[in-house]
């Protein structure tokens, strides 16, 4: 790509800091919370993860786009980010699975990006000051004008973004085959029984559905505003609470549904926002982290067990608010000791703050899906007995 083909772009943060670079993606103006992801791989999965709705993502890896994009690596039907920030961009990918370049993919979906930015300096600023709103534009190149729009945008705290990403209608996940590059393909349905799982969709990733299906589950995905009565009409063996964007405390309908579902005493498993919503349902509170956890190498564990995990969240459960007589902490983030997992003391209910389904990321925590299935198996056997 020649310099004559480049289009100027501007990035402005809410504190007035400005960065100039070049556009890759759509010729748009986008406002969102600026956060950073430290993963060295998986940019397409990050871009299409619904948990990033409302955010502009800084990729700390120095070059994006080398492997292009392809339909198999999408975690939803389209990119969910507001925008993307990179140091360098590859316009001509080289990979046997690639069907499109990253810049063209973002253009197709009206997502702006800016490159040529000192992402190291920008990331250090976010780590020091904290995540804040920002704006990317190719049409507004005046810093003061773009800053005015950025400062008028709502903050992430208190923001319910789930209605923007949840499914509008109930559907059954039908993908049961595992691609040849997937891990543990030989363990499909190794439990032996088939279990019905109702997944409450706060912004669910496709690989979560793939992992549940790979353990023999029939997965029914329902909108986030589905009532507990409607969910229980499916007579599920287990209930799954998905990941999602925004402030979990603002998802009051989902919290109320989770509280009601606890009374059914059915096995329940939550990931990321699902973990936070379960925490609220159990009587705990959440708080906003300074800059969140987003990357593929976050250590989590407890009692001499360590897992390297994929994480993507802005909020965490307040450990002091957990009712200790009801719930116990099962995992901690070993970098900052925030709560990374909880388990009910008497019910088959548990959750984790991180992403055991990976995509992208390590597979250390895949056992949690098997654990969920075993809980359903035990509950079914107890009901028969």
Secondary structure, DSSP 8 states (H G I E B T S, - for coil): --GGG--EEEEEETTS-EEEEEE-S-S-EEEEEEEEE--SS-HHHHHH-GGGTTEEEEE-SSEE-TT-B-GGG-SSSS--SSEEEESEE-SS---TT--B-HHHHHHHTT-EEEES--HHHHHHHHHHH--EEEEEESS---HHHHHHHHHHS--STT-B-HHHHS-SS-EE-------TTSTTGGGTTTT-S-EEEEEEESS--HHHHHHHHHTTEEEEEEETT--HHHHHTT--SEEEE---SB-GGG-HHHHHHHHHHHTTT-EEEEETHHHHHHHHHTT--EEEEEEEEEEEEEEEEETTEEEEEEEEEEEEE-GGGS-TTTEEEEEEETTT--EEEEEESSSSEEEESSBTT-SSS--TTTHHHHHHHHHHHHHHHHHH-
